[in-house]
Amino acid sequence: MSGAFIPLAKWVVLTYKTTSEAINALEGTALRLLVPLFGDEENPRAVYVSEEVYGIVKGSMLESWDDERHASLRALLDDFVAGTRIAVAEAPYSNKGCATLARVDPVEAEIWDIRCLDPYPGIRVFGRFAAKDTFIALTWDYRENFEGGVYWANEVARCTDAWESLFGTLSPLKGNSLNDYLSHNFYAV
Amino acid sequence: MTISLTISTLFKSLAGKAIPAPTLAYFQTRNRMRIFDLVHREFERSEITQTELAVRLGKGKDRISRLLGAPGNWTLDTISDLLFAISGAAIKYEIYYPLERSERQIQTKNAASQLPMLGGGYSTNIIFYGAGFTGAPKAYVSSSETGTVTVSNDYYTPMALAQ
């Protein structure tokens, strides 16, 4: 994205009063609603993917994915949307080895990563909740690329930039407990 | 049973070819998550502790904690052991064809009215395995519409297990 475009995008999104209004405007262009490949039309959770994330999850049965990990991630996201039970780590640095969704340090950034653990070493998708049960998947990377705190800090910054390029100064959902982020079928780890 | 154009097209295109590994990976992950969902729900519904489950299975609590911690590549024996030890449940097998339904791509049209955040309604019926999120205990969990594996604890006899 060119340097000249960012201010324009931010100026445009500043006209949005709410994240839902922004999603309505961005959906189909900068954001895509992820609909499970198989299942029902209505789902208890929603995931919107950025163009970056869309690039690795857009496969299908007829035109398969580039990588097994991409396919596995798509299956995980599909089931996340469909309401499958997930383990959630609310506190960064907690024992989140099994968590599917985990909050990233610092807490104030309100960035969460969806952890696709299999095939090892998996993929991490970073994003923010726009509203309860509505996750905006903004960036991703292979797990093996995460080495040290600097990388995580950079990823937080990259995710934050991606959010701001879409939503401007609108804040993500800030909850007091996991129940403020997800309605059901999760458990804390 | 009617096989849709989608599945026909898929398998025609695969004639003489290997199914792409990522396609198999998609369903592997899907199944791992769904059997985990099934077992974990049954565990919560049973209201037994991990310690009690560990005793019933003659395994360490750490092992049980790991198993119930995240979806994994469980063996059939592991699934069988867990379900029976949790509540005397057993698996009922059923095959269905997810490709029967037309495969959908990531949606690009505006569908915000369906979203939870915007007040779009959803029904517990859309959740696979039928028991849904109502919290209402059911002795029999089955959904031919969406579930590949169902669990029945028609013969749930906690007293027998406790002995």
HADDOCK unambig.tbl for C-alpha pairs under 7 A between the chains (distance, minus, plus):
assign (segid A and resid 24 and name CA) (segid B and resid 110 and name CA) 6.67 0.50 0.50
assign (segid A and resid 24 and name CA) (segid B and resid 112 and name CA) 6.48 0.50 0.50
assign (segid A and resid 27 and name CA) (segid B and resid 108 and name CA) 6.55 0.50 0.50
assign (segid A and resid 27 and name CA) (segid B and resid 110 and name CA) 6.18 0.50 0.50
assign (segid A and resid 28 and name CA) (segid B and resid 108 and name CA) 4.10 0.50 0.50
assign (segid A and resid 28 and name CA) (segid B and resid 109 and name CA) 5.70 0.50 0.50
assign (segid A and resid 28 and name CA) (segid B and resid 110 and name CA) 6.89 0.50 0.50
assign (segid A and resid 32 and name CA) (segid B and resid 106 and name CA) 6.61 0.50 0.50
assign (segid A and resid 32 and name CA) (segid B and resid 107 and name CA) 6.17 0.50 0.50
assign (segid A and resid 32 and name CA) (segid B and resid 108 and name CA) 5.57 0.50 0.50
assign (segid A and resid 33 and name CA) (segid B and resid 106 and name CA) 6.13 0.50 0.50
assign (segid A and resid 33 and name CA) (segid B and resid 107 and name CA) 5.25 0.50 0.50
assign (segid A and resid 33 and name CA) (segid B and resid 108 and name CA) 6.50 0.50 0.50
assign (segid A and resid 34 and name CA) (segid B and resid 106 and name CA) 4.84 0.50 0.50
assign (segid A and resid 34 and name CA) (segid B and resid 107 and name CA) 6.10 0.50 0.50
assign (segid A and resid 35 and name CA) (segid B and resid 105 and name CA) 6.85 0.50 0.50
assign (segid A and resid 35 and name CA) (segid B and resid 106 and name CA) 5.27 0.50 0.50
assign (segid A and resid 35 and name CA) (segid B and resid 107 and name CA) 6.04 0.50 0.50
assign (segid A and resid 37 and name CA) (segid B and resid 103 and name CA) 5.37 0.50 0.50
assign (segid A and resid 37 and name CA) (segid B and resid 104 and name CA) 5.01 0.50 0.50
assign (segid A and resid 37 and name CA) (segid B and resid 105 and name CA) 6.50 0.50 0.50
assign (segid A and resid 38 and name CA) (segid B and resid 98 and name CA) 6.14 0.50 0.50
assign (segid A and resid 38 and name CA) (segid B and resid 101 and name CA) 6.88 0.50 0.50
assign (segid A and resid 38 and name CA) (segid B and resid 103 and name CA) 6.22 0.50 0.50
assign (segid A and resid 40 and name CA) (segid B and resid 126 and name CA) 6.32 0.50 0.50
assign (segid A and resid 42 and name CA) (segid B and resid 114 and name CA) 6.60 0.50 0.50
assign (segid A and resid 42 and name CA) (segid B and resid 122 and name CA) 6.26 0.50 0.50
assign (segid A and resid 43 and name CA) (segid B and resid 122 and name CA) 6.57 0.50 0.50
assign (segid A and resid 43 and name CA) (segid B and resid 126 and name CA) 6.87 0.50 0.50
assign (segid A and resid 44 and name CA) (segid B and resid 116 and name CA) 6.50 0.50 0.50
assign (segid A and resid 44 and name CA) (segid B and resid 122 and name CA) 6.29 0.50 0.50
assign (segid A and resid 45 and name CA) (segid B and resid 116 and name CA) 6.63 0.50 0.50
assign (segid A and resid 46 and name CA) (segid B and resid 115 and name CA) 6.47 0.50 0.50
assign (segid A and resid 58 and name CA) (segid B and resid 106 and name CA) 6.88 0.50 0.50
assign (segid A and resid 61 and name CA) (segid B and resid 23 and name CA) 6.10 0.50 0.50
assign (segid A and resid 62 and name CA) (segid B and resid 10 and name CA) 5.86 0.50 0.50
assign (segid A and resid 64 and name CA) (segid B and resid 20 and name CA) 6.67 0.50 0.50
assign (segid A and resid 64 and name CA) (segid B and resid 22 and name CA) 6.29 0.50 0.50
assign (segid A and resid 64 and name CA) (segid B and resid 23 and name CA) 5.86 0.50 0.50
assign (segid A and resid 65 and name CA) (segid B and resid 22 and name CA) 5.80 0.50 0.50
assign (segid A and resid 67 and name CA) (segid B and resid 22 and name CA) 5.86 0.50 0.50
assign (segid A and resid 68 and name CA) (segid B and resid 21 and name CA) 6.36 0.50 0.50
assign (segid A and resid 68 and name CA) (segid B and resid 22 and name CA) 4.09 0.50 0.50
assign (segid A and resid 68 and name CA) (segid B and resid 25 and name CA) 5.71 0.50 0.50
assign (segid A and resid 71 and name CA) (segid B and resid 22 and name CA) 5.27 0.50 0.50
assign (segid A and resid 71 and name CA) (segid B and resid 23 and name CA) 6.64 0.50 0.50
assign (segid A and resid 71 and name CA) (segid B and resid 25 and name CA) 6.09 0.50 0.50
assign (segid A and resid 71 and name CA) (segid B and resid 26 and name CA) 4.93 0.50 0.50
assign (segid A and resid 72 and name CA) (segid B and resid 25 and name CA) 5.67 0.50 0.50
assign (segid A and resid 72 and name CA) (segid B and resid 26 and name CA) 4.90 0.50 0.50
assign (segid A and resid 72 and name CA) (segid B and resid 29 and name CA) 5.61 0.50 0.50
assign (segid A and resid 75 and name CA) (segid B and resid 26 and name CA) 5.23 0.50 0.50
assign (segid A and resid 75 and name CA) (segid B and resid 29 and name CA) 6.05 0.50 0.50
assign (segid A and resid 75 and name CA) (segid B and resid 30 and name CA) 5.49 0.50 0.50
assign (segid A and resid 76 and name CA) (segid B and resid 29 and name CA) 6.73 0.50 0.50
assign (segid A and resid 76 and name CA) (segid B and resid 30 and name CA) 6.73 0.50 0.50
assign (segid A and resid 79 and name CA) (segid B and resid 30 and name CA) 6.98 0.50 0.50
assign (segid A and resid 82 and name CA) (segid B and resid 127 and name CA) 6.81 0.50 0.50
assign (segid A and resid 83 and name CA) (segid B and resid 127 and name CA) 6.67 0.50 0.50
assign (segid A and resid 84 and name CA) (segid B and resid 34 and name CA) 6.93 0.50 0.50
assign (segid A and resid 84 and name CA) (segid B and resid 37 and name CA) 6.25 0.50 0.50
assign (segid A and resid 85 and name CA) (segid B and resid 37 and name CA) 5.28 0.50 0.50
assign (segid A and resid 98 and name CA) (segid B and resid 69 and name CA) 5.51 0.50 0.50
assign (segid A and resid 98 and name CA) (segid B and resid 70 and name CA) 4.91 0.50 0.50
assign (segid A and resid 99 and name CA) (segid B and resid 70 and name CA) 6.86 0.50 0.50
assign (segid A and resid 131 and name CA) (segid B and resid 117 and name CA) 5.64 0.50 0.50
assign (segid A and resid 132 and name CA) (segid B and resid 117 and name CA) 6.03 0.50 0.50
assign (segid A and resid 133 and name CA) (segid B and resid 116 and name CA) 6.52 0.50 0.50
assign (segid A and resid 133 and name CA) (segid B and resid 117 and name CA) 6.78 0.50 0.50
assign (segid A and resid 134 and name CA) (segid B and resid 117 and name CA) 6.37 0.50 0.50
assign (segid A and resid 185 and name CA) (segid B and resid 133 and name CA) 6.97 0.50 0.50
